[in-house]
Amino acid sequence: MSITRRTSFQAAPVQAVTSQNYLDIQNNGWAQQYLPDLMEKEAEVYGKRTISGFLSQVGAEEAMSADQVIWSEQGRLHLSYECDMVDVTASTINITKDIDGVAQTTTHGIRVGDQVLIAGGGQTVTARVSVAAAGAQVITVQPYRFAHMTNAGFANGDNTCTILVFGSENAKGVAYVGGRSNEPSFTTFTNKPIILKDMYEVSGSDAAQVGWVEVSGEEGQNGYYWYLKAEGDTRARFTDYLEMSMIESELVAAASAIALPTDGGAGTAGTEGLFAAIRSRGNQTSGVTGTNPSTDFAEFDLILAEFDRNGAIEENMMFVNRGTSLAMDDMLASLNSGYSGGTSYGVFNNSEDMALNLGFSGFRRGSYDFYKSDWKYLNDLATRGGINNSATAGEDIRGVVIPAGTSSVYDQQLGKNLKRPFLHVRYRASQLESRKMKTWVTGSVGAATSDLDAMTVNFLSERCLITQGANNFMLMN
């Protein structure tokens, strides 16, 4: 290979001899009086580049041996339904779905003798159920204060009514007339693991080259092993993939062109990540007027009201981007009476002799405690931060609210109730094989395992995320 003098240079992505990265000692100034200082150590210009750690703070990890995970979640204890007014003169009501929007046509639990509250059209009436046949969608009620529903102010076609069972009344000396028992309701969910793979390869010749650069990285790969620097970066990136895939993944929909798995195992089906689970089974907010949902307490109170309708878990963790975090700080600081005239000392544990602390790590509103933390994944330009910059309004994710503590669920495989964090990762494992995070080396470099003149470092994991009680989660768009 002939090497000619060049006036411009281009570094090679790998340590390989090319005409573009050759430095001519005589013609390029390296042998002149004022030699440049060669700084061997890499400059860490992006700080800590990894984003993993979110799931380790809010979840747990467990082994699994099957192709999918099935779990059940308790239904609501009390009976409440949405309904339509069929004939207000006859006081007949059509049960359409439960309070969470699930169709309950003939499977509702309302029985004869039940006392109910019926609300709709600005009216609320108390009534007793007189007809509620098993398997029937339409029930008949008798208002306590009126002859029929017309006198109570309802009209045919009122389709936004709500009915709540709050008790029962039965005549003296007669048998129970309800006629049937109510079985506990529950919902079954399922998710499946996905297989993640990556690899790093360096040829035997490059591994033997002597041309070291001092390096450092997040995985502790400090020193002069330049090819291990690249392997360490690959490992760190793969570790981030393990977390990012649990957050962003989606199940394959029927309209997708992705081939589903066959009996032989070919194909991919996706997995339900955190964001997909919250969109499907949880709550989303974009504020009262579509602005940032953390600019004032009026919009935060909407979040509280939604939590009141669900599990009402008092302690919640908020993982938000920088803009939302600062907006929350401003919201809390605005409660200081001296805020408009400048920062006051002492109110927020500030003094003249210390650096002002203008941030807040948490607050209590109503009966709820919120603990705030910046989420690097939503800020970094190379991860969700860059996606949010290009996403349309309502599609960018500003943060997520996750309940603290554990939930009680029934495990189908173990056959008993277990206490688990609301989020936990399941990975495939057995006594013979653990696929939590596999790494193996092949090739002829070092300990030879094949005739390939290279060292190949392989990475593999098989895992999925279980999001329990998604109705207690909030996605902040």
N, C-alpha and C positions, 0 to 999 in steps of 0.2 A: 504494500500500500504506500503510495507516494504521499508525502506531507508537504503542503505548500503553505507559504506565509499567508495569514489571514488578518484582516483588519477588524473583524468582529468574531465573537466566539459564542458558542451555544453549548451549555453543559449537557452532558448525556444523562438520561434518566437512570442509567445503571453504570457501573464501573466497567466501561468498555472503551477500547482505543479506537477513536474515530478522528477524521481530519477536522471536525468541528470543535472538538474540545482539547486540541493539542496546544500547549503553550510553548512557543519558540523562545528559548532562553535568551538568545542573542538579539533577536529582532523585536521581541515584545517587552523589553525593558527590565527583565528579571536580573540581568547581569550588570545593570548600570549602578551609579553611585548610590542612589536612594532607592533601596529595595522596599517593596511594600511589605507590611506586616501581614503574615498569613495567620488568620484567626481560625484555629482548628475546630474549636467547639461550636456546635450548632447554636444559633440564637433561637430561643423559645418565644417566638413572636405571637403565638396564639394562646399562650397560657396553657392551662389544663384543657386538652382537646377532647377528652372523653366526656360523654354525657350520662353514662350508666350510673346507677345508684338510686334512682327514683323507686324502683320496685323493692329494693332492699330496705328502704325506709318504711314503706307502707304495706308490705306483703310478706309472704313466706314461700318456701319451696318444699315440694313433696314429690316423692317418687310415685310412678304409676306403671302398670304393666300392660294395660289394654290399649286399643286403638282409639278409644274415646273416653271422655269423662261424662258421667251422668249424675246430676244432683237435683234435689228437690228443694223448693222454697215454700215456706208457709204462705197460705192465703190470708186475707183479712179475717178477723174474728167476727165482726158484726156484719149484718146483712144490709146492703144498701145498693140500690139499682137505679138505672135511668129508665124512664117509661114514657108512654104516649097515652093521651086520653082518647079512649075509643068511643064511649057513649057516656057523657057526663050526667045525663038524666038517669041512666041505669047504674051509674057509678062504677063502670067497668074500665079497667086500666090494663094496658098491654105492656108487659115487661120486655125490654129490648136488650139491655146489656148491664153488666155490673158497673160499679162506680169507676173502675179502671178502664172501661171501654171494651171489655171482653164480652162477646155475645152470650146471653143467658136466656135464650128464648123459652125453653121448656125445662131448664135445669135449675131455675131459681129456687131459693129455700123458703119462700113465703108460704105460710100455712094458715088454715082457718083458725080464727081466734087471735091471731097476731095483732098487736097494736102498732100502727104505723103513722109516721109523719110524711105528708105529701106536700112538696113545694114545687112551684112553677108559676110563671106568669105573674109574679109579684104576690102570690097567695101562698099561705101555709095552712094546712088543715090536719087535724088529728082524726084518725078513723080506725075502725076495727074491720078486719078481713072477714067476710062472710062466705065467700066462695073462692077456693084455690085448689082445684083438682090436680092430682099428681100428673105430671106431664103436660099440663095446660099452660099456655103462655099468657092467657088473659085471666085476671082475678077481679073479684067484685068486693068493694069496700062499703062501709056504712059510716059516714062522718058522725062524730059525736055531737056537733053543734048544729048540723044542717040535715035536711031531709035527703039531699043528694049533692053531687059535686057541682051542679049548676048553681045552687044557692051559695056554694062556697067560693064562687067567682071563677071557676074553671070553664073552659069551652072545648068543644070537640076540635081536635087538631093541635092541641097544645102538646108539642113533641119534645119539649126540653124539661120535662118534669123529673124530680128525684123522689124516691120513696125509701124510707128508712124504717126498719123494724126496731122498736125500742122496748118491746115487752109483749105480754099477752093477757087476755082476760077471758075467764071461763065461768060458766054458770055453776051454782052450788049443786052438789050431789050428782053430777053427770060425769061420764067418762071423758077423757081427753079427746077432742074432736080434730086435732091437727092431722092425725092419720099417718104421719111418716116422720122419720128422724132426719136430721141434717148431718151429713158426713162432713168432716173437716176437708177444706179445699186446699189444694197445693198445686204448684206448677213445676213441671219437670223441664230442666234445661240440659243442653249437651254442648260439648266443644271437643275438638280433636286437635292433636298436636301436629305441628309442621316440622319438617326436617330442614335445618339450615346447614349449609356447607360453605367452606372457603378453603383456600390453599395458598401457600407461598413457595416459590421454587427459585433456587439459585444453582447455576451450573457449577460443576466441579472446578473448572478453571477459574471462575470468578471467586469461588470460595478460597482458592489458593493464592489469589493476588495479594501483594503487599502494597497497600495504599490506604492507610487507615485514617479515619476521621473520628474525633471524639464525639460521642453522641449521648443523648439522654432521652428518656421517654416515659410515658405514664406507667408502663409495665415494669419499670425498674431496669431497663436494658441500658445501663450506663457503662461507658468504656469505649473500646476501640474496635469492637466486632461489628464492622459496618453492615455485613449481611444479616446479622442478628437484629440490627436496628430495624431493617425492613420487616423482618419476621415479627418483631415486637409490635410494630405498627399494625401489621395485619391481624395479629392477635387482639390488640386493643380495639381495632375497628370491628372485628367479629364479636367481641364482647358487647360492644354498643349495639350491634345488630340483634343480639339476643334480647335486649331490652326494647329496642325500637320496634321490632316485629311484634312483640307482645302488646305494644301500644297502638300501632297503626294498622295491623292486619285486619282483613275482612274475609268473611266466608264467600265462596263462589256463588253468585246468583244464577238463576235459571237462564237469564238473558246473556250471560257471559259466554265468550268464545273459548274460555279455558276448559280443557278436557277434564272431566271428573274422573276419579280413580275407578278402575275396573277391578274385577275379582282378582286379577293378577297383580294389582298394586300400582299399575301405571296411571299417571294423571295426578292432579293436585286439586284439593278442595278448599284450601285456605283455612284460616282459623279466626275466631272472633277476638279481636283485640279490645283494649280498654275503650278507645273512642267509639268503636262500632257498638260495643255493648251498651254504652251510655246513650248513644243515639237511638238504639233499638228499644231499650228497656228502662232508661233513666230519664233525666231531666236536662233541658238546655235553656239557657238564658242569654239574651242579648240586650237586656235592660228594658226600661219602660218605653223609651223612644228609639230603641235601636242603637243607642250609644254604648260606651263602655259601661258594663254593669256594676262598676265599683266607684262611680263618681259621687254618689250620695246615698244616704241611708234609705231613701224611698225605694230605690231599686234593689238594695240589699234586702229590704223587707219582703220583696217578692220571693227571694230565695228562701227566707225563713218560712213564709206561708206555704211554699211547696213542700218543704221538709215537714211541716206540721201535718200535712195531708198523708205523709208516708211514715217512715219509722221514727221521726222525731229524735234522732240520735244527737245528743247534746254536743259532743266534741267532734270537730271536723277540721281537716287539714286542707289548706288551699295551696296549690302549686301553680304559680302564675308567671307571666312574662314580666319584663321590666316595666313596661308602660302601665300595666294594671297594678303592679306593686306600688309604683309611685303615686298612682291615682288613689289607691287606698290610703297611703300615707297622708296625702293632701286632705282626703276626706276626714281622717281622724284628727289631723292637726287643726282643721277648720273649727273644731269644737272648742278650741282654746279662745277665750274671749279677747286675748291680746294679739291674735294671729294677724289681723288686718293691719296693725300698727308695727308689726315685726315680731320676732321670736321672743317670747317671755321666758325668763329663767325660773327654774324650780318646778314649774308645772309638770314638765315631762322629765324630771330628774336631770335638768341641765343647769349648769352654773357658769359663771364668768371664767372660771379657771380650767375649763375642760372643753374638748371639742364637742360641738353641738350634736346631739343625736336626733336626727330628724326622721328616723324611720321607726316603724312599729312592727313587732313580730307577731302580734295577735291582738284580739279584742273580744269583748263579750257583747252580744246584742240579744235582747230578750233572754231566753234560757239557753242560748247557743254560744259556745266558745269556738272561735276560729283562730287557727294558727297559720300564719302566712309564711311562705318560703318561695324564693325565686327559683324557677326551673330553667336550668341552662338549656335544656332541649328546646324550649320555646323562644330562646333569645339568640342562639348561635345561628349565624347566617348560613352555615353549611348544613343545618338540620331543619327543624320546623320554623326557625326564625326566618329563613329565606323563603319557605313555602308561604308563610303568613303574609309576607310582603307582596306576594303575587296573587294571593287568594282574594276572591270577591267578598264583599261584606256578608257576614253571616257564616262564611266558610272558614275564616281564619280563627284559630283557637287561641284565646287569651289565657286560659287557665282551666283548672279542674278542681272541684271540691270533692274530697274523699272522706267518708266517715271513718273515725278512729275506732279501735276496739275490734271485737270479733263478732261473728254471727254463728248461729246454731243451724246446721243443715244436716239432712239425712244422706249418708253416703251409701250408694247402692251396692258398692263392692264389699264394704265392711259390714253393712247391715245394721248401722246404729247412727245415732246423732253425734256430731262432732262439733267442737268449737274451733273455728278457723278465722283468720283475718278475712276481711271482705275481699281482698285481693290475694291470690296466691298462684304461683307458677307450678304446673305439673310437668315433670320430665319423665321420659321412658327409662326404666331401669329394672334390673332383675339381679339375682345373685351372680349371674354370669356376665352381664353387660350393663354398664351405666352410660346413658347417652345424655347426661346432664351437660357435660362439656368434654368431648373427646379430642385428644391431640395425639397424632402418631407421625413418625418420620419414615419415609421410604427413600430409596435411591442408593447410590454407591458412595456418597460422601460420609465419612465417619464409619459407623457400623453399616456395612453394605447389606442391603436387603434385595437389590435387583441390579440389573446391568445398566440402568439409567445413569448417565454421567451427570448427575445432579442430585441435590438434596431437596426433597419435597416435604413440606410440613403441612399436614392435613388437619382441618378443624371441622367438627360436626357436633350438632346438638339437635335433639328432638323434644319439643316442648309446646305448651299452650298455657294461656292465662285463664283463670277462673275468676269471673267477676260476679260475686254473690251479692244479692240485695242491691242491684243496680238502681232501683227506685230511690235509693238514698244518695246517689251520686248526682253531681251537677256539672255540666260542661258549659264553660263560659266562652261564648262566641263573640 
